[in-house]
Amino acid sequence: MECTDKEWQHCRVEKMGCHGCAYDETKEKIFYIFLDIDGVLNNMEYWNECFARHQVNGIMSMNCFPFDPKCLNNLMKLNQELQRRNYSVKIILSSTWRLNQIDIGIVNSRLAEYGMRIFATTISLSSGKRGLEIKNFLEDEQYGKADNYLILDDEVKDIVEQFEEKHIIHTNFNTGFDNEKLEESMRKLNSFE
């Protein structure tokens, strides 16, 4: 697979801030994972555990901690299962973490530890409605019309207005992408086959 953007002619990993290369993906079986961070990879239980371990209270913010290893491991398992099913997995950062280059770098670094990376980010609409931002991505001709995708998010109020339930994994801010949500994801994968 070779990037069609001349500047990135030999790129295999998008540089920080890249909004995704325009690969010719007509021959690939693509599966998009729309990834929120806080409430999915970060969660209150892990945050509290880190506060207790480091004996700080209220001084550090969530982006000071590495993401919950259990949640990262579950995302990796989902990614591996999709690859086992011959999908080319593209992780799309839909979190507000996409709005800051430093945060994008943090996310990419954490994902890289588990063999994953961000492929692209959603745009930021003035409405702040994540469901519309994801819909905009899926309707972009550059990425093609996709039917195979999951949205991992803890705040789904406006997402459920745009998408069928089979595409949504509603995580809990306290526990994130835990084993229960991984199992739900695996069950939903069968609806795409």
VENWO-V161712 format. One record per residue. N is the residue number from 0. PSI is psi in whole degrees, 0 to 359 (none if undefined). D_LAST is the distance of its C-alpha to the last C-alpha in whole Angstrom. Layout:
BEGIN
n: <N;N>
psi: <PSI;PSI>
d_last: <D_LAST;D_LAST>
END
This chain:
BEGIN
n: <0;1;2;3;4;5;6;7;8;9;10;11;12;13;14;15;16;17;18;19;20;21;22;23;24;25;26;27;28;29;30;31;32;33;34;35;36;37;38;39;40;41;42;43;44;45;46;47;48;49;50;51;52;53;54;55;56;57;58;59;60;61;62;63;64;65;66;67;68;69;70;71;72;73;74;75;76;77;78;79;80;81;82;83;84;85;86;87;88;89;90;91;92;93;94;95;96;97;98;99;100;101;102;103;104;105;106;107;108;109;110;111;112;113;114;115;116;117;118;119;120;121;122;123;124;125;126;127;128;129;130;131;132;133;134;135;136;137;138;139;140;141;142;143;144;145;146;147;148;149;150;151;152;153;154;155;156;157;158;159;160;161;162;163;164;165;166;167;168;169;170;171;172;173;174;175;176;177;178;179;180;181;182;183;184;185;186;187;188;189;190;191;192>
psi: <128;138;142;353;117;326;331;29;322;17;133;343;124;142;159;133;349;136;24;134;158;67;153;100;17;336;352;150;104;141;121;136;115;118;118;162;296;122;354;294;329;144;160;320;315;321;311;322;318;318;314;316;320;2;47;150;112;2;321;152;172;327;1;343;145;152;161;118;327;319;318;318;321;321;320;318;319;315;314;321;319;319;322;330;15;30;146;113;129;116;123;119;113;358;160;346;343;349;355;127;323;316;321;318;319;313;312;321;316;317;322;327;340;17;25;169;163;132;319;175;156;161;167;114;150;335;337;12;108;324;317;324;319;316;318;316;311;336;355;124;333;327;352;159;122;135;344;99;154;147;115;113;149;345;101;11;307;344;319;341;338;337;152;152;330;343;355;129;106;101;169;132;330;330;342;207;74;185;322;318;329;314;319;318;316;320;318;332;326;336;348;352;none>
d_last: <24;27;28;29;32;35;36;33;33;33;31;28;28;29;32;33;32;30;28;26;26;26;24;23;19;18;17;15;11;12;11;14;16;19;21;24;27;30;28;25;26;30;31;34;34;34;36;39;39;40;42;44;43;45;48;47;47;45;46;43;40;36;36;39;37;34;31;30;29;27;25;25;24;21;20;20;18;15;16;16;13;11;13;13;9;11;11;14;15;17;19;21;24;25;27;31;31;30;34;36;36;37;34;32;33;33;30;29;31;30;26;28;29;26;24;23;24;24;23;24;26;25;29;31;32;35;34;32;29;26;24;26;26;22;22;24;22;19;21;23;23;24;20;19;17;14;11;9;12;14;17;19;23;25;27;24;27;27;23;22;24;22;18;16;16;12;13;16;18;21;23;27;30;31;29;26;23;24;22;21;19;18;17;15;13;12;11;10;7;5;6;4;0>
END
